[in-house]
């Protein structure tokens, strides 16, 4: 049985096109064209989508008080709070742990906040393919970290259907009388219709549910944007207000005011210039001593979202250099850089069947220390590298890139809210850079990397949708799936799987 047959056997479990997070946002249906012709207008529309999502969040924020009480009671009892997710929600979980260790979020003993993501810490900067499709992996990672009765799990999944996260949540409910919380961004009725695994969680009385549906993403299916923003905000605000839980919901209104005020128009020249840098074959080093975890998250997520080359393994001489790379020039070598970023020793997976993709030896070959500068010089044959620094601290954020400089006033804004604002801004920035380079069509992720079952279905869905729009005929699901797998086997780095499959169907875009 080939790979297409294997997927088609389970395809109905991953046909998620009816979910809000997979829908096309009506405000951004011409985003790819606007990114090329009017960056300011594109930023305006994306900013409106962010503000709308925060308004939806504010209307659903009352349960944050209960979440804050649960976190406070867990820590007061001497127990641990665990956080988990997959992909973007995994990175937000690790970010929350880092914020606790930095003192951005108030926790008396940061060692009692433990975050993990599908594939271990290496997945922070490199997608570990297929991991999210395995609920047993979520349960196994939870147990190996020592989760016990009395501990609390905060499980986040943008769509509400990720098997890995569901597996972790269900196992936590079996182990601990301190019921886990399951946070997600699609309406219950939609999830119950399309995914039996979601129905199982929603109807499980031993799991607290926090539904934070905020509608469609600015780019269809790109839950690294609005969905992961509100999920991160929900957990962060609950941590902020452990000792005054009734004030946690009001934090959302404060965030809404800050976001509405910062419209992002200063980014226009930054977007245009970074896109031009890549067009001429140059590279970018992103640095940020203060906002590192937030910056590395965005630069990492560009690869799977837009089929860019990921950060390269330094022991693989044949690996091509990524267009942009995170850099910590103040750290002398790789291990020190990892420790400085995470504020602890990295956690890897040493299981015999996954060690070769997620183990300590593999993680050690990914470097963003000062040594990277020389390594990239050799790898790129001394091609130009420009520095993009996002700095600042109390009361301000400063963007600097090849002669461009902008100071953003953050007077009176809590440091956690500053990270959230940066997340929204840099998500807009990178999305529009990629739009100028043609890395999506309309607001569809035509360069999506079909590395797990959900993303395979998404790619198939986009092929069928675009084919119907251009020919008036909807090709069959199985036919498109088989063609997509054929094209995936031939795909070269940086090629768009959706457009390649459309061409194989004989459809001209």
Secondary structure, 3 states (H helix, E strand, C coil): CCHHHHHHHHHHHCCCCCCHHHCCCHHHCCHHHHHHHCHHHHHHHHHHHHHHHHHHHHHCHHHHHHHHHHHHHHHHCCCCEEEEECCHHHHHHHHHHHHHHHCCCCCCCHHHEEEEECCCHHHHCCCCCCHHHCHHHHHHHHHHCCCCCCCEEEEEECCCCCHHHHHHHHHHHHHCCCCEEEEECCCHHHHHHHCHHHHHHHCCCCEEEEECCCCCCCCCCCCCCHHHHHHHHHHHHHHHCCCCHHHHHHHHHHHHHHHHHCCCHHHHHHHHHHHHHHHCCCEEEEECCCCHHHHHHHHHHHHHHHCCCCCCCCCCCCCCCCCEEECCCCCCCHHHHHHHHHCCCCCCCCCCCCHHHHCHHHHCCCCCCCHHHHHHHHHCCCCCEEEEEEEEECCEEEEEECCEEEEEECCCCCHHHHHHHHHHHHHHHHHHHHHHCCCCECCECCCCCCCCHHHHHHHHHHHHHHHHHHHCCCCCHHHHHHHHHHHHHHCCCCCCHHHHHHHHCCCCC
